[in-house]
Amino acid sequence: MQSALRIETKVLPGNKIEITLPDDTLSTSVGQTIEVIVLIPQKTTLRRTIDYPPA
């Protein structure tokens, strides 16, 4: 059975991230290759609405 974790972290200088697995992670995972998927939030663009007086 495949396990999944959701962990939030901050981007460190040099565009690096650091992930620490919870203590209850199986000790058999040490040294194994794991898959990491990084979701980068979309940049929000500010839209400006201008209300013109009725003509």
mmCIF file as gemmi writes it, N, C-alpha and C atoms, coordinates in Angstrom:
data_model
loop_
_atom_site.group_PDB
_atom_site.id
_atom_site.type_symbol
_atom_site.label_atom_id
_atom_site.label_alt_id
_atom_site.label_comp_id
_atom_site.label_asym_id
_atom_site.label_entity_id
_atom_site.label_seq_id
_atom_site.pdbx_PDB_ins_code
_atom_site.Cartn_x
_atom_site.Cartn_y
_atom_site.Cartn_z
_atom_site.occupancy
_atom_site.B_iso_or_equiv
_atom_site.pdbx_formal_charge
_atom_site.auth_seq_id
_atom_site.auth_asym_id
_atom_site.pdbx_PDB_model_num
ATOM 1 N N . MET Axp A 1 ? 0.848 -1.183 0 1 0 ? 1 A 1
ATOM 2 C CA . MET Axp A 1 ? 0 0 0 1 0 ? 1 A 1
ATOM 3 C C . MET Axp A 1 ? 0.894 1.247 0 1 0 ? 1 A 1
ATOM 4 N N . GLN Axp A 2 ? 0.56 2.2 -0.838 1 0 ? 2 A 1
ATOM 5 C CA . GLN Axp A 2 ? 1.36 3.413 -0.958 1 0 ? 2 A 1
ATOM 6 C C . GLN Axp A 2 ? 0.911 4.442 0.071 1 0 ? 2 A 1
ATOM 7 N N . SER Axp A 3 ? 1.866 5.072 0.721 1 0 ? 3 A 1
ATOM 8 C CA . SER Axp A 3 ? 1.556 6.097 1.717 1 0 ? 3 A 1
ATOM 9 C C . SER Axp A 3 ? 1.74 7.468 1.102 1 0 ? 3 A 1
ATOM 10 N N . ALA Axp A 4 ? 1.01 8.426 1.625 1 0 ? 4 A 1
ATOM 11 C CA . ALA Axp A 4 ? 1.138 9.804 1.163 1 0 ? 4 A 1
ATOM 12 C C . ALA Axp A 4 ? 1.155 10.728 2.375 1 0 ? 4 A 1
ATOM 13 N N . LEU Axp A 5 ? 1.953 11.768 2.278 1 0 ? 5 A 1
ATOM 14 C CA . LEU Axp A 5 ? 2.022 12.795 3.31 1 0 ? 5 A 1
ATOM 15 C C . LEU Axp A 5 ? 1.842 14.145 2.653 1 0 ? 5 A 1
ATOM 16 N N . ARG Axp A 6 ? 1.219 15.055 3.37 1 0 ? 6 A 1
ATOM 17 C CA . ARG Axp A 6 ? 1.132 16.437 2.897 1 0 ? 6 A 1
ATOM 18 C C . ARG Axp A 6 ? 1.897 17.278 3.892 1 0 ? 6 A 1
ATOM 19 N N . ILE Axp A 7 ? 2.979 17.888 3.402 1 0 ? 7 A 1
ATOM 20 C CA . ILE Axp A 7 ? 3.846 18.692 4.257 1 0 ? 7 A 1
ATOM 21 C C . ILE Axp A 7 ? 4.059 20.035 3.576 1 0 ? 7 A 1
ATOM 22 N N . GLU Axp A 8 ? 3.915 21.112 4.321 1 0 ? 8 A 1
ATOM 23 C CA . GLU Axp A 8 ? 4.198 22.443 3.781 1 0 ? 8 A 1
ATOM 24 C C . GLU Axp A 8 ? 5.569 22.878 4.279 1 0 ? 8 A 1
ATOM 25 N N . THR Axp A 9 ? 6.302 23.555 3.417 1 0 ? 9 A 1
ATOM 26 C CA . THR Axp A 9 ? 7.62 24.064 3.776 1 0 ? 9 A 1
ATOM 27 C C . THR Axp A 9 ? 7.855 25.37 3.039 1 0 ? 9 A 1
ATOM 28 N N . LYS Axp A 10 ? 8.841 26.091 3.442 1 0 ? 10 A 1
ATOM 29 C CA . LYS Axp A 10 ? 9.171 27.356 2.782 1 0 ? 10 A 1
ATOM 30 C C . LYS Axp A 10 ? 10.368 27.157 1.866 1 0 ? 10 A 1
ATOM 31 N N . VAL Axp A 11 ? 10.414 27.937 0.818 1 0 ? 11 A 1
ATOM 32 C CA . VAL Axp A 11 ? 11.554 27.909 -0.089 1 0 ? 11 A 1
ATOM 33 C C . VAL Axp A 11 ? 12.704 28.645 0.591 1 0 ? 11 A 1
ATOM 34 N N . LEU Axp A 12 ? 13.835 27.981 0.649 1 0 ? 12 A 1
ATOM 35 C CA . LEU Axp A 12 ? 15.011 28.543 1.297 1 0 ? 12 A 1
ATOM 36 C C . LEU Axp A 12 ? 15.859 29.285 0.269 1 0 ? 12 A 1
ATOM 37 N N . PRO Axp A 13 ? 16.802 30.082 0.729 1 0 ? 13 A 1
ATOM 38 C CA . PRO Axp A 13 ? 17.696 30.756 -0.21 1 0 ? 13 A 1
ATOM 39 C C . PRO Axp A 13 ? 18.331 29.734 -1.164 1 0 ? 13 A 1
ATOM 40 N N . GLY Axp A 14 ? 18.491 30.151 -2.401 1 0 ? 14 A 1
ATOM 41 C CA . GLY Axp A 14 ? 19.033 29.255 -3.408 1 0 ? 14 A 1
ATOM 42 C C . GLY Axp A 14 ? 17.96 28.351 -4.006 1 0 ? 14 A 1
ATOM 43 N N . ASN Axp A 15 ? 16.68 28.701 -3.78 1 0 ? 15 A 1
ATOM 44 C CA . ASN Axp A 15 ? 15.537 27.913 -4.285 1 0 ? 15 A 1
ATOM 45 C C . ASN Axp A 15 ? 15.585 26.472 -3.807 1 0 ? 15 A 1
ATOM 46 N N . LYS Axp A 16 ? 15.943 26.261 -2.553 1 0 ? 16 A 1
ATOM 47 C CA . LYS Axp A 16 ? 16.019 24.918 -1.984 1 0 ? 16 A 1
ATOM 48 C C . LYS Axp A 16 ? 14.883 24.726 -1.003 1 0 ? 16 A 1
ATOM 49 N N . ILE Axp A 17 ? 14.469 23.469 -0.856 1 0 ? 17 A 1
ATOM 50 C CA . ILE Axp A 17 ? 13.484 23.132 0.167 1 0 ? 17 A 1
ATOM 51 C C . ILE Axp A 17 ? 14.065 22.028 1.042 1 0 ? 17 A 1
ATOM 52 N N . GLU Axp A 18 ? 13.573 21.948 2.265 1 0 ? 18 A 1
ATOM 53 C CA . GLU Axp A 18 ? 13.999 20.898 3.181 1 0 ? 18 A 1
ATOM 54 C C . GLU Axp A 18 ? 12.745 20.228 3.714 1 0 ? 18 A 1
ATOM 55 N N . ILE Axp A 19 ? 12.741 18.913 3.689 1 0 ? 19 A 1
ATOM 56 C CA . ILE Axp A 19 ? 11.589 18.145 4.162 1 0 ? 19 A 1
ATOM 57 C C . ILE Axp A 19 ? 12.07 17.194 5.25 1 0 ? 19 A 1
ATOM 58 N N . THR Axp A 20 ? 11.39 17.2 6.374 1 0 ? 20 A 1
ATOM 59 C CA . THR Axp A 20 ? 11.672 16.264 7.45 1 0 ? 20 A 1
ATOM 60 C C . THR Axp A 20 ? 10.443 15.386 7.634 1 0 ? 20 A 1
ATOM 61 N N . LEU Axp A 21 ? 10.638 14.077 7.507 1 0 ? 21 A 1
ATOM 62 C CA . LEU Axp A 21 ? 9.524 13.153 7.666 1 0 ? 21 A 1
ATOM 63 C C . LEU Axp A 21 ? 9.16 13.031 9.138 1 0 ? 21 A 1
ATOM 64 N N . PRO Axp A 22 ? 7.877 12.801 9.421 1 0 ? 22 A 1
ATOM 65 C CA . PRO Axp A 22 ? 7.447 12.643 10.818 1 0 ? 22 A 1
ATOM 66 C C . PRO Axp A 22 ? 8.168 11.465 11.487 1 0 ? 22 A 1
ATOM 67 N N . ASP Axp A 23 ? 8.264 11.517 12.811 1 0 ? 23 A 1
ATOM 68 C CA . ASP Axp A 23 ? 8.964 10.479 13.575 1 0 ? 23 A 1
ATOM 69 C C . ASP Axp A 23 ? 8.35 9.095 13.403 1 0 ? 23 A 1
ATOM 70 N N . ASP Axp A 24 ? 7.038 9.039 13.133 1 0 ? 24 A 1
ATOM 71 C CA . ASP Axp A 24 ? 6.384 7.732 13.02 1 0 ? 24 A 1
ATOM 72 C C . ASP Axp A 24 ? 6.539 7.098 11.629 1 0 ? 24 A 1
ATOM 73 N N . THR Axp A 25 ? 7.36 7.707 10.76 1 0 ? 25 A 1
ATOM 74 C CA . THR Axp A 25 ? 7.638 7.126 9.453 1 0 ? 25 A 1
ATOM 75 C C . THR Axp A 25 ? 8.452 5.852 9.657 1 0 ? 25 A 1
ATOM 76 N N . LEU Axp A 26 ? 8.137 4.83 8.89 1 0 ? 26 A 1
ATOM 77 C CA . LEU Axp A 26 ? 8.818 3.552 9.055 1 0 ? 26 A 1
ATOM 78 C C . LEU Axp A 26 ? 10.327 3.702 8.896 1 0 ? 26 A 1
ATOM 79 N N . SER Axp A 27 ? 11.065 3.092 9.784 1 0 ? 27 A 1
ATOM 80 C CA . SER Axp A 27 ? 12.522 3.175 9.715 1 0 ? 27 A 1
ATOM 81 C C . SER Axp A 27 ? 13.06 2.467 8.481 1 0 ? 27 A 1
ATOM 82 N N . THR Axp A 28 ? 12.243 1.629 7.834 1 0 ? 28 A 1
ATOM 83 C CA . THR Axp A 28 ? 12.69 0.931 6.624 1 0 ? 28 A 1
ATOM 84 C C . THR Axp A 28 ? 12.77 1.883 5.441 1 0 ? 28 A 1
ATOM 85 N N . SER Axp A 29 ? 12.264 3.12 5.593 1 0 ? 29 A 1
ATOM 86 C CA . SER Axp A 29 ? 12.306 4.073 4.485 1 0 ? 29 A 1
ATOM 87 C C . SER Axp A 29 ? 13.663 4.763 4.357 1 0 ? 29 A 1
ATOM 88 N N . VAL Axp A 30 ? 14.527 4.619 5.354 1 0 ? 30 A 1
ATOM 89 C CA . VAL Axp A 30 ? 15.855 5.25 5.305 1 0 ? 30 A 1
ATOM 90 C C . VAL Axp A 30 ? 16.65 4.649 4.153 1 0 ? 30 A 1
ATOM 91 N N . GLY Axp A 31 ? 17.173 5.511 3.282 1 0 ? 31 A 1
ATOM 92 C CA . GLY Axp A 31 ? 17.967 5.066 2.155 1 0 ? 31 A 1
ATOM 93 C C . GLY Axp A 31 ? 17.167 4.756 0.902 1 0 ? 31 A 1
ATOM 94 N N . GLN Axp A 32 ? 15.847 4.746 1.014 1 0 ? 32 A 1
ATOM 95 C CA . GLN Axp A 32 ? 15.015 4.473 -0.15 1 0 ? 32 A 1
ATOM 96 C C . GLN Axp A 32 ? 14.805 5.74 -0.969 1 0 ? 32 A 1
ATOM 97 N N . THR Axp A 33 ? 14.587 5.557 -2.258 1 0 ? 33 A 1
ATOM 98 C CA . THR Axp A 33 ? 14.23 6.674 -3.123 1 0 ? 33 A 1
ATOM 99 C C . THR Axp A 33 ? 12.735 6.904 -2.987 1 0 ? 33 A 1
ATOM 100 N N . ILE Axp A 34 ? 12.349 8.157 -2.796 1 0 ? 34 A 1
ATOM 101 C CA . ILE Axp A 34 ? 10.927 8.494 -2.697 1 0 ? 34 A 1
ATOM 102 C C . ILE Axp A 34 ? 10.585 9.51 -3.773 1 0 ? 34 A 1
ATOM 103 N N . GLU Axp A 35 ? 9.318 9.624 -4.073 1 0 ? 35 A 1
ATOM 104 C CA . GLU Axp A 35 ? 8.844 10.595 -5.055 1 0 ? 35 A 1
ATOM 105 C C . GLU Axp A 35 ? 8.318 11.816 -4.317 1 0 ? 35 A 1
ATOM 106 N N . VAL Axp A 36 ? 8.75 12.985 -4.743 1 0 ? 36 A 1
ATOM 107 C CA . VAL Axp A 36 ? 8.307 14.241 -4.143 1 0 ? 36 A 1
ATOM 108 C C . VAL Axp A 36 ? 7.664 15.075 -5.242 1 0 ? 36 A 1
ATOM 109 N N . ILE Axp A 37 ? 6.463 15.549 -5.001 1 0 ? 37 A 1
ATOM 110 C CA . ILE Axp A 37 ? 5.761 16.418 -5.947 1 0 ? 37 A 1
ATOM 111 C C . ILE Axp A 37 ? 5.651 17.79 -5.302 1 0 ? 37 A 1
ATOM 112 N N . VAL Axp A 38 ? 6.121 18.814 -5.992 1 0 ? 38 A 1
ATOM 113 C CA . VAL Axp A 38 ? 6.104 20.178 -5.463 1 0 ? 38 A 1
ATOM 114 C C . VAL Axp A 38 ? 5.04 20.969 -6.208 1 0 ? 38 A 1
ATOM 115 N N . LEU Axp A 39 ? 4.108 21.528 -5.471 1 0 ? 39 A 1
ATOM 116 C CA . LEU Axp A 39 ? 3.058 22.372 -6.047 1 0 ? 39 A 1
ATOM 117 C C . LEU Axp A 39 ? 3.418 23.822 -5.777 1 0 ? 39 A 1
ATOM 118 N N . ILE Axp A 40 ? 3.653 24.56 -6.832 1 0 ? 40 A 1
ATOM 119 C CA . ILE Axp A 40 ? 4.016 25.966 -6.702 1 0 ? 40 A 1
ATOM 120 C C . ILE Axp A 40 ? 2.755 26.792 -6.923 1 0 ? 40 A 1
ATOM 121 N N . PRO Axp A 41 ? 2.363 27.616 -5.949 1 0 ? 41 A 1
ATOM 122 C CA . PRO Axp A 41 ? 1.138 28.393 -6.115 1 0 ? 41 A 1
ATOM 123 C C . PRO Axp A 41 ? 1.262 29.381 -7.272 1 0 ? 41 A 1
ATOM 124 N N . GLN Axp A 42 ? 0.139 29.592 -7.942 1 0 ? 42 A 1
ATOM 125 C CA . GLN Axp A 42 ? 0.117 30.554 -9.036 1 0 ? 42 A 1
ATOM 126 C C . GLN Axp A 42 ? 0.282 31.946 -8.47 1 0 ? 42 A 1
ATOM 127 N N . LYS Axp A 43 ? 0.964 32.784 -9.232 1 0 ? 43 A 1
ATOM 128 C CA . LYS Axp A 43 ? 1.087 34.178 -8.818 1 0 ? 43 A 1
ATOM 129 C C . LYS Axp A 43 ? -0.274 34.833 -9.013 1 0 ? 43 A 1
ATOM 130 N N . THR Axp A 44 ? -0.695 35.562 -8.013 1 0 ? 44 A 1
ATOM 131 C CA . THR Axp A 44 ? -1.962 36.268 -8.141 1 0 ? 44 A 1
ATOM 132 C C . THR Axp A 44 ? -1.711 37.607 -8.804 1 0 ? 44 A 1
ATOM 133 N N . THR Axp A 45 ? -2.545 37.922 -9.745 1 0 ? 45 A 1
ATOM 134 C CA . THR Axp A 45 ? -2.421 39.217 -10.403 1 0 ? 45 A 1
ATOM 135 C C . THR Axp A 45 ? -3.54 40.111 -9.906 1 0 ? 45 A 1
ATOM 136 N N . LEU Axp A 46 ? -3.176 41.302 -9.594 1 0 ? 46 A 1
ATOM 137 C CA . LEU Axp A 46 ? -4.165 42.254 -9.121 1 0 ? 46 A 1
ATOM 138 C C . LEU Axp A 46 ? -4.834 42.91 -10.325 1 0 ? 46 A 1
ATOM 139 N N . ARG Axp A 47 ? -6.128 42.862 -10.32 1 0 ? 47 A 1
ATOM 140 C CA . ARG Axp A 47 ? -6.868 43.529 -11.385 1 0 ? 47 A 1
ATOM 141 C C . ARG Axp A 47 ? -7.532 44.751 -10.789 1 0 ? 47 A 1
ATOM 142 N N . ARG Axp A 48 ? -7.454 45.801 -11.517 1 0 ? 48 A 1
ATOM 143 C CA . ARG Axp A 48 ? -8.004 47.04 -11.014 1 0 ? 48 A 1
ATOM 144 C C . ARG Axp A 48 ? -9.294 47.341 -11.775 1 0 ? 48 A 1
ATOM 145 N N . THR Axp A 49 ? -10.338 47.579 -11.045 1 0 ? 49 A 1
ATOM 146 C CA . THR Axp A 49 ? -11.616 47.928 -11.63 1 0 ? 49 A 1
ATOM 147 C C . THR Axp A 49 ? -11.818 49.424 -11.482 1 0 ? 49 A 1
ATOM 148 N N . ILE Axp A 50 ? -12.099 50.067 -12.568 1 0 ? 50 A 1
ATOM 149 C CA . ILE Axp A 50 ? -12.329 51.517 -12.555 1 0 ? 50 A 1
ATOM 150 C C . ILE Axp A 50 ? -13.804 51.76 -12.832 1 0 ? 50 A 1
ATOM 151 N N . ASP Axp A 51 ? -14.449 52.421 -11.909 1 0 ? 51 A 1
ATOM 152 C CA . ASP Axp A 51 ? -15.867 52.763 -12.086 1 0 ? 51 A 1
ATOM 153 C C . ASP Axp A 51 ? -15.952 54.166 -12.668 1 0 ? 51 A 1
ATOM 154 N N . TYR Axp A 52 ? -16.444 54.226 -13.884 1 0 ? 52 A 1
ATOM 155 C CA . TYR Axp A 52 ? -16.655 55.522 -14.535 1 0 ? 52 A 1
ATOM 156 C C . TYR Axp A 52 ? -18.072 55.991 -14.237 1 0 ? 52 A 1
ATOM 157 N N . PRO Axp A 53 ? -18.267 57.288 -14.088 1 0 ? 53 A 1
ATOM 158 C CA . PRO Axp A 53 ? -19.645 57.785 -13.863 1 0 ? 53 A 1
ATOM 159 C C . PRO Axp A 53 ? -20.491 57.5 -15.103 1 0 ? 53 A 1
ATOM 160 N N . PRO Axp A 54 ? -21.78 57.25 -14.91 1 0 ? 54 A 1
ATOM 161 C CA . PRO Axp A 54 ? -22.645 56.987 -16.073 1 0 ? 54 A 1
ATOM 162 C C . PRO Axp A 54 ? -22.613 58.161 -17.06 1 0 ? 54 A 1
ATOM 163 N N . ALA Axp A 55 ? -22.633 57.832 -18.334 1 0 ? 55 A 1
ATOM 164 C CA . ALA Axp A 55 ? -22.58 58.875 -19.382 1 0 ? 55 A 1
ATOM 165 C C . ALA Axp A 55 ? -23.947 59.489 -19.605 1 0 ? 55 A 1
